[in-house]
Amino acid sequence: MQDKIRNIISESVAVKNQLLQNDALLKTVEDVASLMVRALKNGNRIYFCGNGGSAADAQHLAAEFSGRFYIDRDALPAEALHCNTSYITAVGNDYGYDLVYARLIKGIGNKGDFLVGLSTSGNSPNIIKALEVAREKGIVTVGFTGETGGKMKELCDHLLNIPSTNTPRIQESHIMLGHIVCQLVEEQYFG
């Protein structure tokens, strides 16, 4: 059993070591953080969306922005789009689950806002439709995906595609990179 545990930890460390060596991806993380700071200073908002564990990660990252990360500071305008269950179930029932995020982005998103979509496959239809609407509205799109980027790749201004096809390892790296973005934004915005 301990060998299995060590193997799982080793797999996670191996993915993170690949990230550590990927200068282009690290530059994308840096760029996303800087552009988010500029957007926030211009009065824009950051929206997050995902499904399943990625929805939990979206909510977690939104809370780091709107609550606090390291610094005791004012809230930043960020939210996860799936937290209103009455909305999600009504739109899912009336229009289809594929439109739950797109419809909300169409209603509340503004040019210059950010939409961060998390999908380990990069192929979640509801995330893709939200990214399409975001693009139409001039909203900056960021994708957290797995290795290939999936269909999201073409719809993201900034793609953070984890070099793995293993869902748990991808999600572990998503939250790590998300935390890095949060820390950089907080330091640059309030520093």
Buried (B, 14 or more C-beta within 10 A) or exposed (E): EEEEEEEEEEBBEEBBEBBEEBEEBBEBBEEBBEBBBBBBEEEBBBBBBBBEBBBBBBBBBBBBBBEBBEEEEEEBBBBBBBBBEEBBEEBBEEEEBBBBBBBBBBEEBEEBBBBBBBBBBBBBBBBBBBBBBBBEBEBBBBBBBBBEBBBBBEBBBBBBBBBBEBBEBBBBBBBBBBBBBBBBBBBBBBE
